[in-house]
Amino acid sequence: MSINKISIAALTVLLFIPSVSFADSRNGERIFLNRCAICHGNDVRGTGPLANKSDPPTPDLTTPEFKKRITDYPGVIVSSVILRPNGDLIPRTLRDNGVRLPDFAWTVKDFRDLNEYLSGMISKAK
Protein backbone atom coordinates (compact mmCIF):
# COMPACT_ATOMS: atom_id res chain seq x y z
CA MET A 1 0.00 0.00 0.00
CA SER A 2 1.44 3.40 -0.91
CA ILE A 3 2.02 6.20 1.58
CA ASN A 4 -0.78 8.24 -0.01
CA LYS A 5 -3.30 5.43 0.40
CA ILE A 6 -2.24 4.90 4.02
CA SER A 7 -2.51 8.64 4.71
CA ILE A 8 -5.96 8.82 3.15
CA ALA A 9 -7.11 5.75 5.08
CA ALA A 10 -5.80 7.18 8.37
CA LEU A 11 -7.44 10.55 7.71
CA THR A 12 -10.74 8.87 6.89
CA VAL A 13 -10.65 6.89 10.14
CA LEU A 14 -9.85 10.03 12.15
CA LEU A 15 -12.73 11.93 10.58
CA PHE A 16 -15.25 9.33 11.70
CA ILE A 17 -13.99 8.87 15.26
CA PRO A 18 -15.83 11.06 17.76
CA SER A 19 -13.66 13.89 19.03
CA VAL A 20 -11.52 13.02 21.99
CA SER A 21 -11.69 15.21 25.06
CA PHE A 22 -8.59 15.50 27.18
CA ALA A 23 -10.63 16.89 30.05
CA ASP A 24 -11.20 14.79 33.16
CA SER A 25 -14.82 15.16 34.24
CA ARG A 26 -14.07 13.41 37.57
CA ASN A 27 -11.55 16.11 38.46
CA GLY A 28 -14.09 18.72 37.34
CA GLU A 29 -16.72 17.17 39.59
CA ARG A 30 -14.32 17.13 42.55
CA ILE A 31 -13.47 20.80 42.03
CA PHE A 32 -17.15 21.74 41.62
CA LEU A 33 -18.28 19.89 44.73
CA ASN A 34 -15.42 21.29 46.84
CA ARG A 35 -15.49 24.89 45.59
CA CYS A 36 -18.74 25.73 43.81
CA ALA A 37 -21.60 23.59 45.13
CA ILE A 38 -21.86 25.61 48.34
CA CYS A 39 -23.63 28.26 46.24
CA HIS A 40 -24.62 26.49 43.02
CA GLY A 41 -25.78 23.28 44.70
CA ASN A 42 -24.90 19.74 43.62
CA ASP A 43 -27.53 20.08 40.89
CA VAL A 44 -25.93 23.31 39.46
CA ARG A 45 -29.32 25.06 39.75
CA GLY A 46 -28.32 27.64 42.36
CA THR A 47 -29.68 25.59 45.26
CA GLY A 48 -26.65 25.48 47.56
CA PRO A 49 -26.82 26.65 51.18
CA LEU A 50 -25.39 30.08 50.26
CA ALA A 51 -27.40 30.52 47.03
CA ASN A 52 -29.65 33.26 48.37
CA LYS A 53 -27.03 34.92 50.53
CA SER A 54 -25.38 36.82 47.69
CA ASP A 55 -26.66 39.86 45.86
CA PRO A 56 -27.54 39.00 43.16
CA PRO A 57 -28.50 35.44 44.18
CA THR A 58 -26.53 32.54 42.73
CA PRO A 59 -27.72 31.79 39.19
CA ASP A 60 -29.23 28.56 37.95
CA LEU A 61 -26.62 27.24 35.49
CA THR A 62 -29.18 25.09 33.66
CA THR A 63 -31.06 28.00 32.11
CA PRO A 64 -31.12 28.25 28.31
CA GLU A 65 -29.13 31.50 28.53
CA PHE A 66 -26.28 29.89 30.47
CA LYS A 67 -26.34 26.77 28.28
CA LYS A 68 -25.83 29.02 25.26
CA ARG A 69 -22.99 30.94 26.92
CA ILE A 70 -21.08 27.81 27.93
CA THR A 71 -21.56 26.35 24.43
CA ASP A 72 -20.60 29.54 22.60
CA TYR A 73 -17.60 30.28 24.82
CA PRO A 74 -16.36 26.92 26.17
CA GLY A 75 -14.07 27.36 29.13
CA VAL A 76 -14.15 31.15 28.95
CA ILE A 77 -17.19 31.52 31.19
CA VAL A 78 -15.80 29.16 33.84
CA SER A 79 -12.34 30.72 33.94
CA SER A 80 -13.62 34.31 33.85
CA VAL A 81 -15.93 33.71 36.81
CA ILE A 82 -13.14 32.09 38.80
CA LEU A 83 -10.34 34.49 37.91
CA ARG A 84 -12.46 37.63 38.17
CA PRO A 85 -15.32 36.60 40.43
CA ASN A 86 -17.83 39.36 39.67
CA GLY A 87 -15.84 41.97 41.53
CA ASP A 88 -15.80 40.86 45.14
CA LEU A 89 -19.15 39.03 45.05
CA ILE A 90 -17.91 35.47 45.55
CA PRO A 91 -15.18 36.20 48.13
CA ARG A 92 -17.49 38.61 50.00
CA THR A 93 -20.37 36.10 50.08
CA LEU A 94 -18.05 33.41 51.42
CA ARG A 95 -16.47 35.79 53.94
CA ASP A 96 -19.82 37.19 55.15
CA ASN A 97 -21.03 33.65 55.80
CA GLY A 98 -17.91 32.45 57.58
CA VAL A 99 -16.82 30.12 54.80
CA ARG A 100 -13.09 29.79 54.20
CA LEU A 101 -12.14 27.80 51.14
CA PRO A 102 -8.52 26.64 51.01
CA ASP A 103 -6.34 28.40 48.47
CA PHE A 104 -6.29 26.66 45.13
CA ALA A 105 -3.68 27.04 42.39
CA TRP A 106 -5.83 26.81 39.25
CA THR A 107 -4.36 25.25 36.14
CA VAL A 108 -5.61 25.31 32.56
CA LYS A 109 -6.42 21.61 33.01
CA ASP A 110 -8.61 22.43 36.02
CA PHE A 111 -10.58 24.95 33.94
CA ARG A 112 -11.01 22.37 31.16
CA ASP A 113 -12.06 19.69 33.63
CA LEU A 114 -14.56 21.95 35.38
CA ASN A 115 -15.96 23.13 32.05
CA GLU A 116 -16.33 19.49 30.92
CA TYR A 117 -18.14 18.56 34.13
CA LEU A 118 -20.46 21.58 34.00
CA SER A 119 -21.23 21.02 30.32
CA GLY A 120 -22.22 17.44 31.10
CA MET A 121 -24.38 18.44 34.07
CA ILE A 122 -26.05 21.23 32.14
CA SER A 123 -26.77 19.07 29.09
CA LYS A 124 -28.45 16.46 31.32
CA ALA A 125 -30.62 19.02 33.12
CA LYS A 126 -34.26 19.19 32.14
N, C-alpha and C positions, 0 to 999 in steps of 0.2 A: 504494500500500500504506500502511495507516495505521501510526502510531507503535507502537501496541499489537501489531500483527502482526509488525512488524520486531523489536520487543523479544522477542516470544515466539520468533521464528525464531532470533534471535541466542542466546538462552538455551538453546534446544534444541541448537544446534550446539555450544555450550560444554560442555553436559552429556555429549556423546558423544565429545569430544576427550580423549584420555588426559591426565592431569595433567602439567603442565609443571614440570620441576625447574630451578631457577635455579642449582643446584650444578654445579660444573665437576669432573667425575671425574678429568680429567687433572691438575689442580692437586692434588686429593686424593691421586692416585697419587704425584706428585712429593714431596709432603710425607711420605707414608708411607715411601717408599723412602729418603728422606734422614734421617728422624727416628725411625722406628719399626721398620723391617725389621731393624735390628741385633739386636733381641731377638725380634720376632715373626716374622721371616723373610719373604721375598718372597711366600710362600704363606699368610701370616697364621695359621699353625698353631703358632707358638711354636718355630720351627726355626732362628732366627737364631743367629749365633755367640755371643751373650751369653745365650741363652735359659735355660741351666741355671746361670748364674752369679748369679742373684738368688734370694732366699729370701722368698717362694715362687718357684718357677720361672715363667717367662713362660707365660701361658695360651695355649691353642689357641683362637683366636677363631672357629673354625668349629663349635664344640660347639653342640648344641641349646640349652643354657642361655644361651650368649652370643647366639645368633641371636635368641632370645626377648627378651633385654634390649635389644638394639639396635633391634628392631622395636617393642617396647613404649615405649621411651624414646628416640626418634630424636634423635641429636645430644647428648643429655644424657650418655650414657655416655662418648662420645669427649671432650667438653669437660671432664667431671669428672675423668677420668684425667689429662688434660694439665694442667689448672689446679691440681689437688690430687693429685699423682702418688703416691697410696698412702703418705702420709707422706713419707719421704725415699727410698723404695725405688728409684725410677727414677734420680734424681740420684746416689744412693749407688752403685748398680750400675754406672752409667757411669763415675763417678769411680774406683771400685775397680779398674776394668778399663782405666784410662787413656784413656777415650773422652771427647773434648770436643766437644760439638755446639755450633755457633755459636748465639748468641742468636737468638731468633725472636719477632717481635711478632705474636702470634696475632690474627686478626680473626674476626668471626662468619662471614664467608665461608669462611675456612680451615676452621673447624669443620664447616660444611655440606659443603664439598668433600670433606674427609676422611671424614665420615660416609657420603657418597654412594659414595665409592670402596670403603670397607669393606663397606658393605651389598651392593654388587655382587660383591665378592670372596667374601663369606660365602654369598651366595645361590647362587653357582656351585660352591661346595665340595661335595664328595660324601663 
